[in-house]
Amino acid sequence: MSDSQPSPAEANVARLHELLQLRRLDSDAGPRESDLFVGPSQYKPDGRVFGGQVLAQCIAAAAATLPPDRLIHSLHGYFLRAGDVAEPIEFGVERLRDGRSFSARRVHAYQKDAPILSLIASFQEEQVGFEHSETMPTGIPGPEDSPDLRELLAAVDSVQVTEWLNQRPFDIRPIEPFGVPGATTIDTELPEQHIWFRASAHFGDDPVLNAAALAYASDFNLLEPVLRRHGLSWGSPGLRVASLDHAMWWHRRVHVDDWMLYVQESPAARGGRGLGYGRIFSHDGELLATVAQEGMVRVKDAP
């Protein structure tokens, strides 16, 4: 391989950067929603846009209306419709408030003149204040002692799984047995699962892009603990899962090309809905972000 030709991992990370480089559009929508952007969709074999991609692009769109020293600290969003990977996505940003230290933005992501995601995000100038945080679990094997997800899925006979996995811009290393697609059950009903992950190549230091990339990765398998609590796997017959919403809080600046530990669990499920809850720690134990997502989780009886 020549020096000028990127490796597959580098190409995947470069594509993530391209997804976050939105193009600004001229707008005649008026002062309440005058910032419009458009971005590409990442290919996914099932034809549906990956939710984490849209979250990350919404962050990039909102941040483009703010000075660079105001960084995202939280978002709350709702997935409204499935996106189409064959179509670009338009983003409308409404400037809700700009205070002395906080700014709020509402972002709608559109395809075919219909919203597929709606969220509100808050940004803040970094400030000194009280500090405390949860501690990282102890006794967890390190990333060097955890299997690569590609190794675990090497034997899966599914073009959709292998194509999507090969395009992921993150190195993912689960610690517990993984709910391999195609398996009907999972070996254990552990209440928690732990996953090491990082960008699969150098990502850069831009704090906005790193925060957006972490949102992208936060959508990986956060609902799996719901399945684990009931001994189910992604391949269980009749299983139907769809993300309904996503909330995230950033506690510190992140560098997504450093190893991070994603601790995931499910505190509740009822009424065809399950809640996934996650904490993301740096390799040296700092709590970087907290994530929550509720999803529709149903098992239909076989005909």
GUTI-692790 format. One record per atom (N, C-alpha, C): x negated, y negated, z negated; residue in one letter. Coordinates in steps of 0.2 Angstrom, whole numbers, plus 5000, padded with zeros to 4 digits. Layout:
BEGIN
XYZa...
END
This chain:
BEGIN
499650065000m500050005000m499649945000m499749895004s499349835005s499549784999s499049744998d499149694992d499749654993d499949645000s500449595001s501149625001s501149695000q501849735000q502049744993q502549714991p502749734984p502949804982p502849824976s503049894974s503849894974s504149954973p504849954973p505149914966p504749924961a504949884955a504949814956a504349784959e504249714960e504849694965e505049734970a505549714974a506249704971a506349754966n506949744962n507049684958n506449664955v506449604951v506549544955v506149544961a506249484966a506949474968a507349534969r508049524971r508449494965r508249514959l508649484953l508549404953l507949384955h507749314955h508149284961h508249314966e508649294972e509349284970e509649334966l510349324964l510449264960l509949244957l510049184952l509849124955l509649124961q509549054965q510149034969q510649004966l511248984969l511148924973l511648924978r511648864982r512148814981r512048754980r512548704978r512948684984r513648684983l514048664988l514348594987l514448554992d514848494992d515548504989d515848464985s516448474983s516948414983s517548424984d518048364984d518548384979d518348424974a518848444969a519048394964a518648344963g518848294958g518348294952g518348254948p517848244942p517948304937p518448344937r518548394931r518148454934r518048464940e517748524942e517348504949e516848474948s516548444954s515848474956s515648534952d515048564953d515248634956d515048644962l515248714965l514548744968l514548804967f513948844969f514148904973f513648934977v513849004980v513249044979v513349114978g512749154977g512949224980g512449264982p512549334985p512749384980p513049434982s513249494978s512649554979s512549584974q512049634974q512449704976q512049734981y512349804983y512449854978y513049884977k513149934973k513549994976k513350054976p513650104980p514450114980p514750094974d515450104974d515850044976d515449994979g515749934982g516049884977g515949894970r516149844965r515549804963r515649744962v515149694959v514949714952v514349724950f514149734944f514249674939f514649684934g514849634929g514249594927g513749624925g513149584922g512849534927g512949554934q512649504939q513049444939q513749444938v514149384938v514049344932v513949384926l513849344920l513149304921l512649334924a512049304925a512049244929a512449254935q512549194940q512949144937q513449154933c513749104929c513349064925c512849094921i512449054917i511949014921i511749034927a511348994931a511648934934a512348944936a512748894938a512848834933a513048854927a513148814922a512548774920a511948814919a511348774918a511048724923a511248734929a511048694934a511448624933a511948614929t512248554928t511948514921t511448544919l511148524912l510448504913l510148464908p509448454908p509148524905p508448534907p508148594906p508048614899p508048564894d507948574887d508548594883d509148604887r509748624884r509848704886r509748744882l509748814883l510348854881l510648904884i511248934882i511148974875i511648964871h511649004865h512249044864h512749034868s513349084868s513749084874s514049134875l514649134880l515149184879l515749174881h516349214880h516749214887h516749274890g517049284896g517549334897g517949334902y518449384904y518349404911y518249474912f518249504919f519049504921f519149474926l519849474928l520049514934l519549524939r519649564945r519049604946r519049654950a518449684952a518149644958a517549634958g517249604964g517049644970g516949614975d516749654982d516049634983d515649684984v514949674985v514849654992v515249654997a515249635003a515349565004a515549524999e515749454999e515249414994e515149354996p514749304992p515249284986p514949254981i515349234976i515249154975i515849124974e515849054973e515949034965e515548984963f515548974956f515848894955f516348884951g516548824950g516348804942g516048754941v515848734934v516148664932v516548674927e516848614924e516448594918e516248524918r515948494912r516348474907r516448524902l516948514896l516648454891l516048454890r515848414885r515048404885r514748344884d514048334883d513948294876d513748324871g513648294865g512948274864g512748254858r512048234857r511548294857r511848354855s511448414855s511748474858s512448474859f512748534862f513148514868f513148554873s513548544879s513948614880s514548604883a515048654884a515148654892a515248714895r515348724902r515848774903r516348764907r516848824909r516648844916r516548904917v516348934924v516848984926v517148974933h517549024936h517149054942h517149114942a516849144948a517349174953a517349154959y517849164964y517649214970y518049254972q518049284978q518749294982q518749274988k519349274992k519849234988k519649174986d520149124983d520449144976d520149194973a520449224967a519849234962a520049214956p519449214951p519349294949p518749314949i518549374946i518249374939i518049314937l517749304930l517849234928l518049224922s518149164919s517749164912s517349114911l516949104905l516849034902l516749024896i516548964893i515848984890i515348934891a514648944888a514448884885a514048884879s513848834876s513048824876s512848764876f512148754877f511948704871f511248714869q511048674864q510348654865q510148594863e509448574862e509148614856e508548644857e508248684851e508148644845e508248664840q508248624833q507948674828q507748634823v507548674817v508148684812v508148734809g508748744804g508648814800g509148824796f509148894792f509048954796f508649004794e508549064798e508649124793e509049174796h509049244793h509249284799h509149344799s509449394804s509349464801s509749504805e509749574803e509049604805e508849664802t508149694804t508249744808t507749764812m507749814817m507749884814m508149934816p508049994813p507350024813p507250064808t506550094807t506550164809t506050194810g505950264812g506150274819g506250224823i506450234830i505850254834i505850304839p505250314843p505150254848p504550234849g504350184853g504550194861g504450144865p504650154872p504150204875p503550204873e503050254876e503250324874e503650334869d503850404867d504550424869d504850374873s505550384875s505550404883s506050444885p506050464892p506350404897p506050404903d506350354908d506950374910d507450334911l508150354913l508150384920l507650364924r507550394931r507450474930r506950484925e506850554924e507450594922e507850564917l508450604915l508950614920l508950564925l509450574930l509250604937l508550624937a508250654943a508650714946a508950754941a509350814944a510050794945a510350734944v511050714946v511150714953v511650754956d511750764963d512250704965d512050644965s512550594966s512150534970s512350524976v511950464980v512150404976v512750394974q512950334971q512550314965q512350364960v512050364954v511250344956v510950384961t510250374962t510150304966t510550284970e510450224974e510550164969e511050164965w511150114960w510550114955w510350164953l509750174948l509150144951l509050164957n508350144960n508350064962n508950034962q508949964963q508949924956q508949954951r509049914944r508349884943r508349814941p507749784940p507449794933p507749844929f507549854923f507249924922f506749934918d506550004915d506950014909d507250074909i507750084904i507550154901i507450154894r507250214891r507650234885r508250274886p508650294880p508250344875p508450334869i508150374864i508550434863i509250424862e509650484860e509850514867e510150584867p510350614873p510850564877p510750564883f511150514887f511750544890f512250504891g512850524894g512850534902g512450584904v512250594911v512950594915v512950554921p513550564925p513550634928p514150664928g514250734930g514350774925g514050764919a514250804913a514950784910a515250834908t515950824905t515950804898t515450824894t515450804887t514650784885t514650744880i513950734877i513750774871i513150794870d512950834865d513050814858d513050754857t513150724850t513650674850t513950664844e514450604843e514150554838e513450534840l513150484835l513550424836l513550384830p513950324830p513550264833p512850274834e512450224837e512050254842e511850214847q511350234852q510750184853q510150204854h509650154855h509250164861h509150104865i508850104871i508350054872i507750074874w507250024875w507350004883w507149934884f507249914891f506749854892f506649844898r506249784900r506249774907r506149714910a506049704917a505549754920a505649784926s505249834928s504649804931s504549734932a503949704934a503949634931a503349594932h503349524929h503949484931h504249444926f504849414928f504649334928f504149314924g504049234924g504349214917g504149144916d504349114910d504949064909d505249054915d505849014915d506349034910d506448994904p506949014899p507649024901p507848984906v508548994909v508649054913v508149074917l508149134921l508149194916l507649194911n507649244906n508249254902n508549204900a509249214897a509749244901a509749224908a510249244912a510049324914a509449344914a509249414915a509449454910a509449424903l509649464898l510349484898l510749434900a511449444901a511649494906a511249494911y511349544916y511249614913y510649624909a510449684907a510949704901a511249654898s511649674892s512349714894s512449714900d513049744902d512949814904d512349844903f512149914905f512449954899f512949994900n513150054896n513350034889n513649964888l513849944881l514449984879l514850014883l515450044881l515250124880l514650144881e514550214880e514650234873e514450194868p514650214861p515350234860p515850204864v516550214863v516650294865v516350304871l516350374873l516050424868l515450404865r515150454861r515550474855r515950424852r516350434846r516850484847r516950504853h517450554855h517250604859h516550614859g516250674862g516350674870g516450614873l516550604880l515850584884l515850594890s515350574894s515650534900s515150504904w515450464910w515750514915w515550574915g515850624919g516450664917g516750644911s517350674908s517950674913s518250724914p518850724919p519350674917p519550634922g520150594921g519950524917g519250514916l519050454912l519150394917l519450344914r519450274917r519150224912r518650194914v518350134910v518250074914v518450014911a518349954915a518249904909a517749854911s517549804906s518149754906s518349724900l518849674900l518549604898l518049604894d517749544892d517049554890d516749494888h516049504886h515849434882h515549444877a515349394872a514649404871a514249344870m513549354869m513249294866m512749304861w512449254857w511749264858w511349204860w510649214860w510349174853w509949214850h509649184844h508949154845h508549184850r507949154851r507749154859r507249124861r507049134868r506849204869r506949224875v506749294877v506249294883v505949344883h505449364889h505649434891h506049444896v506349504898v505849554901v505249534902d504749584904d504349614898d504549594892d504249624886d504849684884d504549734880w505049784878w505549754873w506149774874m506649754869m507049824867m507349824861l507749884859l508449854858l508849894862y509649884862y509949934857y510249914852v510549954847v511249944848v511649994850q512349994852q512750044848q513350014846e513850054842e514550034844e515050074842s515750054843s516150054837s516349994834p516649984828p517350004828p517750004834a518450024834a518650034841a519150074842a519550094848a520250104846a520750074850r521450084849r521750064855r522350094857g522850064862g522550064869g522050114870g521750114877g521150064878g520950034872r520349994872r519850014867r519250004869g518650024865g518249964864g517949944859l517449894858l516749914857l516349894861g515549904860g515249844857g514749854853y514449804849y513649814850y513249764851g512549784852g512149724849g511549744847r511049694845r510349714849r510049654851i509449664855i508849634851i508349684850f507849664846f507149654850f506749614849s506049614852s505649674850s505149694853h504749744851h504449744844h504349674842d504049664835d504549654830d505249664832g505749664827g506149604826g506049554830e506549494829e507149504833e507749484830l508349484833l508449434838l508449454845l508549404850l509249384852l509649434852a510349424854a510849474851a511449454851t512049494849t512549494854t512849554856v513249564861v513949604859v514449584862a515049624861a515449624867a515749684869q516149694875q516749744873q517349724875e517949764875e518049794882e518249854882g518449884888g519049924888g519349934894m519949984894m519550054895m519850104890v519550164890v520150214890v520250254895r520850294896r520650364899r520950414896v520850484899v521550504902v521550504909k522250524912k522250604912k522850634911d522950704911d522850724919d522450784920a522450804926a523050824929a523150814936p523850834939p523950904939p
END
